[in-house]
Amino acid sequence: MSRYGMIIDINKCNGCYNCFLACKDEYTGNDYLPYSVGISNEARSFMKVTEKEMGKCPKIKVDYVAQPCFQCKDATCVKMATDGEVYRRPDGIVIIDPVKAKGKREIVNTCPHRVIQWNEEQNVAQKCTFCIHLLEKGAKEPRCVEACPTGALMFGDLDDVNSEISKNLKSAPTEELNPNYNLKPNVVYRNLPGRLIAGEVIFADKQEVGAKGVKVMLKGESINKVTETDFFGDFEFKSLPADKSFTITIEAKGYKTQTINIKTDKDYNLGEIILVK
């Protein structure tokens, strides 16, 4: 039996909202019984997208965090159901029964992730179903994944060791959006927004041009990152954990190395860092 899940890579998301729009298009005015009924033109998509602003002026960045239903193994919406109005399928997809859930607005408040919405016209709570009506007809992925132009969303069978998503899970660590909820979600992330450190490197003897290609290293407890300055001499490290100590080392051939110690109690713009011969 399959166990469907998703990996969302924030670094690959450019904020196009295609996932939001594809979901809205799929469900507006369309009933897919026994799994869902159509939403109205005014209703929001089942794919929630939030914007996270990071950095310190003028080095500001925005990340976009897509949030479908997390299809949690220990879903509170399922636990709080009294008559099977919310249930978890063997493939891991959590369904709100559009018939049994009629009039039960309290279902909306059972989800700490706030991804369940109330359909006033249909008098029922609703959420993402991973487009199970399409999967059962042979589709390989939900509409949101199909519509993503950058590959930020990856979908598949988590229990199939040969599936692309299973192989991808082994390639790099993932994290939960809200691990403190202890819900064991089947939707996980990479590169969730965190602290951001940015700066600009300048060569003392060549201040009229950008210090391109300077090696900048960040080292901390269990975290080591390396980047290079861009055409303008700018660099950044994002998605860093809060309240951790790091050492930033800046190296360029023919110039004295600079070292900066910093703690991520907030976002930092280190400003101009001048390298001398």
Residue, then its C-alpha position, 0 to 999 in steps of 0.5 A: m500500500s502506498r503512503y503519499g507524502m510531499i517534500i517542499d523546498i523553499n529555496k526553489c519556490n519563486g512565489c509564482y502562486n501557481c500551486f495556489l491557482a491550480c488548486k483553486d481551479e481544480y476545486t472551484g465549483n467541482d464536486y469530487l464525491p465522496y472526497s470533496v464538494g466544490i468551493s465558491n469563487e470567493a473561497r481561498s485555495f486549499m494550498k495556503v501560501t504565506e510570505k516570510e520577510m527576512g533580513k535587515c535593510p537594505k538586505i531584505k529577502v522574502d521566502y514563500v511557504a506553501q502549506p497544503c494539508f500535512q496528512c498527519k499520521d497523528a492528525t488531531c482532526v481525525k482524533m477529534a472526530t466522533d462519527g467518522e466525519v474525518y478519517r485517514r485512508p490506508d494510503g495516509i491521506v486524511i479525508i473530511d467526509p463531505v456528508k458526515a461533516k455537514g454542519k460540523r464547523e468545529i472541525v476547522n479548529t481541530c487543525p493547529h496548522r490552520v489549513i482547514q477552511w469552512n465552506e459557508e455555501q456547502n455548510v462543511a469543513q474542507k481541506c486539501t485531499f492531495c487530489i485523491h480523485l485524480l490519483e485514483k484515475g491514474a494521475k501521478e501527482p496532485r494539481c499543485v505539484e503538476a503546476c509548479p514550474t521550479g520543482a519546489l514541490m515533490f510528491g510520491d510514495l514514501d514507502d516505495v524505496n525506489s520512488e523519487i521522493s524516497k530517494n530524495l529524502k535520503s539525499a538531504p535532511t528535511e524538517e517539519l513546519n511545526p515539530n512541536y505539534n508532534l503530529k508526524p506529518n507526511v509533508v516536510y520541508r527543506n530550507l524553511p525560513g530562519r535567520l539571515i546574515a548578509g554583507e558586502v565585501i569590498f577590496a580596499d584598493k579596488q573600491e570602484v568594482g565589486a569584489k566578485g568571487v570572494k570565498v565566505m565560510l560560515k561555521g557553527e555547531s553541526i553547520n558548515k556553509v560556503t558561498e562566494t560573493d556575487f558581481f557586486g560583492d554581496f553574500e548571504f547565508k539564510s535559513l540559519p537556526a536562531d540563537k546559535s553562535f557562528t564564525i564567518t571567515i572571508e578569504a581572498k587571494g592576496y588579501k588579509t583574511q577577516t573573521i567575524n563572530i556572530k550569534t543569530d539572536k536576530d537577522y544581520n546585515l554586516g554592511e561593508i567588509i573591507l579587505v586589505k592587502 
